[in-house]
């Protein structure tokens, strides 16, 4: 199954100066956030713990579910490395797979501080994990992390939503884009390739988002406007149905408010004084290379990822992360024997982590498909690969019942095998997992697919509805609705035709960006 992915918004951290080179990397886990940072143990703790506090504050401000945040992996690199990885100095990038989120950020030391990039990426990932791509237009998805990245943390409260000097300077000294034009602009709009216009668009996204949230300017109207956009209304129609004022009236408000008194959020947020489950840990060089290999793979730099993974494996041949990166990178390149060799070496470990088992199972499933399709000749057959995939998924779930990726992986495997007995056995617990995470479109899709392929029509219809209702974008929503339509038509034919005339259930399209 292909997961829904939200490519993050890579943003220049304005006025950020070059970071000092750091040779030490630290890792730290706090709740569902794990960090890998260039710096110190204290910095690793602060990034993770403050990100968690910021996520709770964001849930209060935007009305999000605080307990629905995805497991998040944050990587904070020296700026010279970020320039190579993301293409520009001081950048921050986030991605949500639907099962977890990844943040890659610069440790810039300029006006934004060394935490700005991590907080920008984390806020963006929280919004994406809540279906932000479907719920909000691009400017708001850009503006929210811009507004809340500059958060100050005290012992028992946080101060957020205030003024960001760099954006404020651009707004004050430049000409704002008229909202009639601004609100209609899309993420891929060619106009945003212009440096000056792109800079103003980013600053105006911050400004308008801050006006709505911190200053409560037309907040109810914009909430209605967002809902209509999500339902498929055009920008002009959604605006007309939501506002009693004109675009030009809002332009005037934005111009006037540049000199108005400002407000911010001051929210209670006591520091968690409970002891760490495990203290920050300094990473050995092979593990640093393995993690940087994963970072490079996440942004599509496969050659660099393979080189770093190879370096790590020469020093530590059993390095779990490096083997997974090698297996995935080779799989993406269609080098199935090399991918199999890496995952086979991984299987020799006596203590695989649950994440490694889930990722290994996904790779084995793809390899099995390649063998079945005649695209790969491997030392084992497809049935053997799928048996190991099934065992890995089951072991991952036994270790972590909230591993939605493994629930979806098992559902996809049983559906593809048309294994009705296994599917019926999986349904009760998998349904409960989805009930605990009702917005997870990937698991809903997988269960709808499995039920259709094993001719369990009622549950197929139920999960298809959940897939459609929580679709992350218009293409995904359209695919879910088309699946529902095919499913209903097939059921009607099945009710009126002989079994031989209606023997193939409807195919399900995977969620897409």
LONU-926385 format. One record per residue (C-alpha): residue in one letter; x, y, z. Coordinates in steps of 0.25 Angstrom, whole numbers, plus 5000, padded with zeros to 4 digits. Last residue first. Layout:
residues N
aXYZ
...
***
This chain:
residues 513
x499750524989
x499150384987
x498450284995
x498450144988
x497350114978
x496450004981
x496049894971
x494549854971
x494249704974
x494449604963
x493449494963
x492149554957
x491649474946
x492149344951
x491349364964
x490049374956
x489549514956
x488449604963
x489149624977
x490549624971
x490149724961
x489649814972
x490849784981
x491749824969
x491049954967
x491249994981
x492749954981
x492950034969
x492350154974
x493050144988
x494350124980
x494050254972
x493750324985
x495150284991
x495850324978
x495150454978
x495550484992
x497050444989
x497050534977
x496450654985
x497350644997
x497650575010
x496450485010
x495750475024
x494350465020
x494750385008
x495550275015
x494450275026
x493450245016
x494250135010
x494450075023
x492950055025
x492650005011
x493749905012
x493249865025
x491849835019
x492449765007
x493249665013
x493649605000
x495149565003
x495749664993
x494649774998
x494949755012
x496449765010
x496349895002
x495449955012
x496349925023
x497549975015
x496850105012
x496450125026
x497850105031
x498450205021
x497350305024
x497650315039
x496650415044
x495950315053
x497250285061
x496650215074
x495550155065
x496550115055
x497350035065
x495949975069
x495649935055
x497049865054
x496749785067
x495349735062
x495749725047
x497049635048
x496249505050
x495349535039
x496449565030
x497249435033
x496049355030
x495749425017
x497149415011
x496949474998
x498449484997
x498449624993
x497449655004
x498349585015
x499549665011
x498849795010
x498249775024
x499549725030
x500249855025
x499149945030
x499249885044
x500749895042
x500750045038
x499750075050
x500750035060
x499850065072
x499849925077
x501349935079
x502249815082
x501149715078
x500849805066
x502349795062
x502349645064
x501149625055
x501749715044
x503049635044
x502349505044
x501449545032
x502649595025
x503449465027
x502249395021
x502149485010
x503649465006
x503449315006
x502149324997
x502949414987
x504049314985
x505449314991
x506849324985
x506349454977
x506049474962
x505249604961
x504349664951
x503549544948
x502249604954
x502249504966
x503649534969
x503449684968
x502149664977
x503049584987
x504049694987
x502949794991
x502449715002
x503849695007
x504149845008
x502849865016
x503249755025
x504649815027
x504049945031
x503049885041
x504149795047
x505149915047
x504150005055
x503849885065
x505349885068
x506149755063
x506849685074
x507449555069
x507949615056
x508049515045
x506849575038
x507549705035
x508549625026
x507349575018
x506849725018
x508149765012
x508249645002
x506849664998
x507149814994
x508349774986
x507549664979
x506449764976
x507249874970
x506049954965
x506550084969
x505550104980
x505849964985
x507349994986
x506950124994
x506050045003
x507049925006
x508250025008
x507350105017
x506949985025
x508349935026
x508850065031
x507750075042
x508049935047
x509549945048
x510049805047
x511249825039
x511749935048
x512950015043
x512749965029
x511249975031
x511350125034
x512150165022
x511250085013
x510050155019
x510650285016
x510950245002
x509550195000
x508950315005
x509850404997
x509350324984
x507950324989
x507750474991
x506250474990
x505950565003
x505650445012
x506850375007
x507750485011
x507250485025
x507350335026
x508850335022
x508950445032
x508450345043
x509350235038
x510550335038
x510250375052
x510150225056
x511550195050
x512150315057
x511650285071
x510450355076
x510350425090
x509150385098
x508050465104
x507550405117
x506550285117
x505150285122
x505450425127
x505050465141
x503750545143
x503850695144
x502950725132
x503050875131
x501650945133
x500950995121
x499951105124
x499751195112
x500051335108
x499651355094
x499951485087
x499351625085
x499851745076
x499451895077
x499251945063
x500252005053
x500251895043
x498751875046
x498351985037
x498951925024
x498351785028
x496951855030
x497051925017
x497351795010
x496151725017
x495251835012
x495851814998
x495451674998
x494051715002
x493251705014
x492051615018
x492951495018
x492751345017
x491851315005
x492651414996
x493951365001
x493551214998
x493051254984
x494351334980
x495251214985
x494451114978
x493651014986
x494150874988
x493650835001
x495050865007
x494951015001
x493551025008
x494150985022
x495351075020
x494351195018
x493551155030
x494751165039
x495151295032
x493851355035
x493951305050
x495351365051
x495051495045
x496151565052
x496451495065
x497751565067
x498551445070
x497851345061
x497351425049
x498351535049
x499451435051
x499051355039
x498951485031
x500351535035
x501051395034
x500451375020
x500851525017
x502251495021
x502351365012
x501651435000
x502551555002
x503851465001
x503251394989
x502851524982
x504351574984
x504951444979
x504051414968
x503751264967
x502451294975
x501851344962
x501951204956
x500751164966
x501151024971
x500651054985
x499351124980
x499051264979
x497551304980
x497651364994
x498751454990
x498151514977
x496851564983
x497651584996
x498451694989
x499951654991
x500551755002
x501451854998
x502751855005
x503451925018
x502451885028
x502151745023
x503651715021
x504051765034
x502951685041
x503451565035
x504851585040
x504351635054
x503451515057
x502351575065
x501551495075
x500751365074
x501451295086
x501751315100
x501851185108
x501551155123
x502051085135
x503551095134
x503651185123
x503651155108
x503751255097
x503051225083
x503651275070
x503251155062
x501751185065
x501451295054
x502351235043
x501751095046
x500351145044
x500651235032
x501151125023
x499951035025
x499051165024
x499651215011
x499451075005
x498051065008
x497450985019
x496650855023
x497150765012
x498650785013
x498550805028
x497950665030
x498350665045
x499650605042
x499950725033
x499650815044
x500550745054
x501650735043
x501650885041
x501750915056
x502950815057
x503650875045
x503551025050
x503950975064
x505150905059
x505551025050
x505351125061
x506151055072
x507551105069
x507051255069
x506151325059
x507051445059
x508251365055
x508851235061
x508251135051
x508150995055
x507550955042
x506350865041
x505950725036
x504550685042
x503950545040
x502550505043
x501950365046
x500850275041
x500150375031
x501450385024
x501650525029
x502850615024
x503550735029
x504650825024
x505350945030
x506451025023
x507551115029
x508351115016
x507751055004
x507750924996
x507150835006
x508250735008
x509450815004
x509050945011
x508550865023
x509950815024
x510550955025
x509450995034
x509850885045
x508750785046
x507450765054
x506750635052
x505350625058
x504650485057
x503150495061
x502150395065
x500750445061
x499950545069
x498550495072
x498550515087
x498550665086
x497350665076
x497350795069
x496450915073
x497451015067
x497851095079
x497750975089
x498450875080
x499550975077
x499850985092
x499950835093
x500850835081
x501750945087
x501850865100
x502350745092
x503250825084
x503850885097
x504150745102
x504850695089
x505650815086
x506050845100
x506550705103
x507350705090
x507950845094
x508350785108
x509050665102
x509850765093
x510050805078
x509650735065
x508250675068
x507550545066
x506150555073
x505050455077
x503650505079
x502550415084
x502850425099
x504250485100
x505350415093
x506750465092
x507950455082
x509250535082
x510150575071
x511550635074
x512450695063
x511750835062
x512150945052
x511651075057
x510351115050
x510351225039
x509351345041
x507851335041
x507251465035
x506051395029
x505951245032
x505751205018
x504551115017
x504450965012
x502950935013
x502850785016
x502450685006
x501150625011
x501050475008
x499950375007
x500450235008
x500550144996
x500050005000
***
